[in-house]
Each structure stands twice: as structure tokens, then as C-alpha cells.
Amino acid sequence: MTFRDPVTGANTEYSVSHRLDAERRALHITLHYRPIPTRGKRAGRGHRISLCHRRLHPDEVAALVRRAGLKIVHVTSGAGTTEGRGRSRRDDAVLSRGSMKPHVVCHMMISLDGRIHPSRWTESPDGDRKAWTTVYEDVHGKLAGDAWLVGRVTMAEMSKGTPHPPANPGGVTRPHHFARRDAGSFAIAFDRDGKLHFRQADIGGDHVVVLLGPGVSDAHLAELAGDGISYVVAPDDAMDARPLLELLGRELGIKRLLVEGGGNVNGSLLQAGVVDELSLLIAPALDGARGITGLVEVPAATGLKGKLRLHLASSAALAHGVVHLRYMVEPT
Ligand SMILES: NC(=O)c1ccc[n+]([C@@H]2O[C@H](COP(=O)([O-])OP(=O)(O)OC[C@H]3O[C@@H](n4cnc5c(N)ncnc54)[C@H](OP(=O)(O)O)[C@@H]3O)[C@@H](O)[C@H]2O)c1
């Protein structure tokens, strides 16, 4: 492709190349610019701009490659897409050897001071809590996750059950039980000690999956299984998030997971390095009080400094005074 350089006026040649790095799940895109030689003049060396996107789900890699105007040679994703004429062994390697961890987007509605309890916020002539919740749900839909995950405290606001004897007492299976693999959409919660009880096996049509610690009793597992709920028992109390997410990707085919609070689950997953993107809806409101749970909570002694880097991907003003910011989370 050629174009006229707006500064020098020289005709310039433009090309783009890419390289997929199997080890680091990275897509490197390089843009090359080179002035086209004119009579009596030698061509300059040109310029090279390198872009690198890391830790992307194969679907995201495919979208990026398309957006960059590149030919997709061969893509094998969960959906089994195959495009193009040729076949590149390097592409196959990155896409088929890639991890089964879903692409994780942390999606939250926050006040201007980063707090997450809308009932505590100041009012605004631009909109109210109901309107902001509608914006949140709308963006939730557009983010097109096939699952959402919350902490135990947040799920307790929705599960609303009380302890009850299992409908079908009997042997329980460990480390996991999947009542439904074909649900299409899943509502997932961390509940290390088995404190959550459910009135039904779905929340708003999304099949419930509970991630439990190893100390949870067989009686609790039987209650969940009897209620038609799926569960995974982690091998140790640390409940390492990465292998748990890998398992959800492998067993339930979850490719895009929306982490939707509260602050403690957001903090623990950012700290574990499993979050790929932040999607923040900022309402025109303030909380202001000290000691209130914020967007991200990690133990004060550790913090997140040095653990990750944020890269602004987009910003948009939405309805009712809400601003939508999206950041890519990069490892350090
Ligand atoms: N504004 C928004 O968009 C938004 C969205 C969601 C929620 N919220 C609000 O946030 C509030 C709750 O936030 P929160 O930070 O207090 O609680 P939370 O994040 O919902 O739940 C925290 C609990 O989840 C478990 N947990 C979290 N990460 C874990 C991990 N990696 N491994 C194992 N267990 C893990 C722990 O349970 P155990 O203590 O049992 O071990 C932890 O104490 C609610 O009031 C809710 O309304 C706001």
C-alpha cells in the first residue's frame, strides 16, 4: 500500500507484518514505512512501529488480526474457525497450545471516588441508581460473556437460600460435579467455606457454579448437587484462581468471563494475574466516606504496585452521565 506522507510530501510505502509468539501468547504487529525512491534519490531506511498485545484469547487475536487488515491464515479457536488458504504451523501452535483460561473482563459500576455501593452515593441531575443499573446491564450484555463471577458476599445478595437437607442424599463426587454443561451461560461464585445456599439452580437463567475450598463438608456438596447446582472443590485453601478458571474453560467451554465484584474478588483476581481487561462505568456521584469497600481491595501490606500495568483501550460518554473506560491489563 502506498500513501503520501503528510509531512514530507513523499510517496511512502506501507506494509504490515505480524508474528504470533506461542510461549507468551503474544501477537506482535509491525508496521513498516519506507519512502518510495524518486528519480536520482535513494530510498531512506524507513520506519518500523511495533505493537505487542499479550495474553489474548484466540478470538481476540483473530479480531485484532482482522482489524489490522491482515489475512488470517488459520485459526483454531474453541469455535473451530478456519479461514484463509494456507496454514501456518506457528499460528496453530499459539492457538491450539494456548491456555483454556477464559478471557477475563472485570466489569464494574463505580462512583468518581472508586466506591461500589450505589445506595450510598450522592444524587445527580444526569440520572439515578435505576438508570445507572440499566446502563450497567446494557454494557454487561454487550461485553458478551458466557459467564459471570462474583465473590461470596455479592452472591449472598442473590442466592437468598437457607441450609436445607439434600433433595437426593447419597454419595457426593469430588473434586467437581457439573449438573449442566450445556447451560450456555453461567453464574459463578467463590465460596471457600460453603456459606452460600440457593433457592434455585440458576440466577436470571444463568446456571450456578460454586467454587469451594477443600474443607467443605459432604453434606453441603450433597445440598448443592441436590439443588441441581454445579460445583468445583479446589485442592487447597489458597484456591489458586488460574487453575480454577482453566478448569471452567476446559469443562464448561467458558471463553469470556465477566468478573463483577465486589472489591475483594476483583482484588484477589487482579493480584492473581488472571484479569485481562477492566471495564469501568463511572457514575456522576461520590461516596466520600472512609473505610468503604472500593473497586479493588487487596491486603494493605501487599497492594498491587509492581504487579500489573493498565493501558487505556477506549473511553466513551454513555447515557445518564456515565463514562465508560476500558483498560487492558498487562503483566509487568
Ligand atoms: N458497583 C458494582 O458494580 C458492584 C458489583 C458487585 C458487587 N458490588 C457490591 O460489592 C459488595 C461486596 O463486595 P466485597 O468486596 O465485600 O465482597 P465480594 O468480593 O463479593 O466477596 C468477597 C468474598 O468472596 C470470597 N473470595 C473472593 N475472592 C476469592 C478468591 N480468589 N478465592 C476464594 N474466595 C474468594 C471470600 O469469601 P470468604 O470470606 O467466604 O472466604 C471473600 O471474603 C456488595 O455490597 C455488592 O453490592 C458492587
Ligand as a Chemical Component Dictionary entry (heavy atoms), coordinates in Angstrom:
data_LIG
# 
_chem_comp.id                   LIG 
_chem_comp.type                 NON-POLYMER 
_chem_comp.pdbx_formal_charge   0 
_chem_comp.three_letter_code    LIG 
# 
loop_
_chem_comp_atom.comp_id 
_chem_comp_atom.atom_id 
_chem_comp_atom.alt_atom_id 
_chem_comp_atom.type_symbol 
_chem_comp_atom.charge 
_chem_comp_atom.model_Cartn_x 
_chem_comp_atom.model_Cartn_y 
_chem_comp_atom.model_Cartn_z 
_chem_comp_atom.pdbx_ordinal 
LIG N1  N1  N 0  -20.808 -1.481  41.887 1  
LIG C1  C1  C 0  -20.732 -2.671  41.344 2  
LIG O1  O1  O 0  -20.599 -2.803  40.113 3  
LIG C2  C2  C 0  -20.784 -3.882  42.244 4  
LIG C3  C3  C 0  -20.681 -5.159  41.669 5  
LIG C4  C4  C 0  -20.706 -6.257  42.524 6  
LIG C5  C5  C 0  -20.835 -6.092  43.892 7  
LIG N2  N2  N 1  -20.955 -4.861  44.416 8  
LIG C6  C6  C 0  -21.074 -4.697  45.877 9  
LIG O2  O2  O 0  -19.883 -5.171  46.487 10 
LIG C7  C7  C 0  -20.191 -5.573  47.825 11 
LIG C8  C8  C 0  -19.419 -6.821  48.212 12 
LIG O3  O3  O 0  -18.052 -6.644  47.975 13 
LIG P1  P1  P 0  -16.956 -7.353  48.874 14 
LIG O4  O4  O 0  -15.640 -6.948  48.351 15 
LIG O5  O5  O -1 -17.263 -7.076  50.307 16 
LIG O6  O6  O 0  -17.229 -8.921  48.707 17 
LIG P2  P2  P 0  -17.102 -9.932  47.466 18 
LIG O7  O7  O 0  -15.911 -9.611  46.636 19 
LIG O8  O8  O 0  -18.428 -10.053 46.806 20 
LIG O9  O9  O 0  -16.849 -11.290 48.247 21 
LIG C9  C9  C 0  -15.653 -11.449 48.960 22 
LIG C10 C10 C 0  -15.544 -12.870 49.446 23 
LIG O10 O10 O 0  -15.521 -13.765 48.345 24 
LIG C11 C11 C 0  -14.594 -14.804 48.604 25 
LIG N3  N3  N 0  -13.465 -14.666 47.663 26 
LIG C12 C12 C 0  -13.137 -13.581 46.934 27 
LIG N4  N4  N 0  -12.083 -13.858 46.148 28 
LIG C13 C13 C 0  -11.743 -15.121 46.390 29 
LIG C14 C14 C 0  -10.720 -15.960 45.884 30 
LIG N5  N5  N 0  -9.861  -15.551 44.944 31 
LIG N6  N6  N 0  -10.643 -17.211 46.354 32 
LIG C15 C15 C 0  -11.517 -17.635 47.291 33 
LIG N7  N7  N 0  -12.507 -16.886 47.804 34 
LIG C16 C16 C 0  -12.609 -15.640 47.352 35 
LIG C17 C17 C 0  -14.156 -14.625 50.046 36 
LIG O11 O11 O 0  -15.148 -15.308 50.794 37 
LIG P3  P3  P 0  -14.877 -15.961 52.250 38 
LIG O12 O12 O 0  -14.750 -14.798 53.191 39 
LIG O13 O13 O 0  -16.083 -16.786 52.491 40 
LIG O14 O14 O 0  -13.610 -16.763 52.128 41 
LIG C18 C18 C 0  -14.273 -13.142 50.222 42 
LIG O15 O15 O 0  -14.395 -12.744 51.572 43 
LIG C19 C19 C 0  -21.673 -5.802  47.873 44 
LIG O16 O16 O 0  -22.252 -4.858  48.723 45 
LIG C20 C20 C 0  -22.160 -5.572  46.463 46 
LIG O17 O17 O 0  -23.404 -4.937  46.404 47 
LIG C21 C21 C 0  -20.932 -3.747  43.634 48 
# 
loop_
_chem_comp_bond.comp_id 
_chem_comp_bond.atom_id_1 
_chem_comp_bond.atom_id_2 
_chem_comp_bond.value_order 
_chem_comp_bond.pdbx_ordinal 
LIG N1  C1  SING 1  
LIG C1  O1  DOUB 2  
LIG C1  C2  SING 3  
LIG C2  C3  SING 4  
LIG C2  C21 DOUB 5  
LIG C3  C4  DOUB 6  
LIG C4  C5  SING 7  
LIG C5  N2  DOUB 8  
LIG N2  C6  SING 9  
LIG N2  C21 SING 10 
LIG C6  O2  SING 11 
LIG C6  C20 SING 12 
LIG O2  C7  SING 13 
LIG C7  C8  SING 14 
LIG C7  C19 SING 15 
LIG C8  O3  SING 16 
LIG O3  P1  SING 17 
LIG P1  O4  DOUB 18 
LIG P1  O5  SING 19 
LIG P1  O6  SING 20 
LIG O6  P2  SING 21 
LIG P2  O7  DOUB 22 
LIG P2  O8  SING 23 
LIG P2  O9  SING 24 
LIG O9  C9  SING 25 
LIG C9  C10 SING 26 
LIG C10 O10 SING 27 
LIG C10 C18 SING 28 
LIG O10 C11 SING 29 
LIG C11 N3  SING 30 
LIG C11 C17 SING 31 
LIG N3  C12 SING 32 
LIG N3  C16 SING 33 
LIG C12 N4  DOUB 34 
LIG N4  C13 SING 35 
LIG C13 C14 SING 36 
LIG C13 C16 DOUB 37 
LIG C14 N5  SING 38 
LIG C14 N6  DOUB 39 
LIG N6  C15 SING 40 
LIG C15 N7  DOUB 41 
LIG N7  C16 SING 42 
LIG C17 O11 SING 43 
LIG C17 C18 SING 44 
LIG O11 P3  SING 45 
LIG P3  O12 DOUB 46 
LIG P3  O13 SING 47 
LIG P3  O14 SING 48 
LIG C18 O15 SING 49 
LIG C19 O16 SING 50 
LIG C19 C20 SING 51 
LIG C20 O17 SING 52 
# 
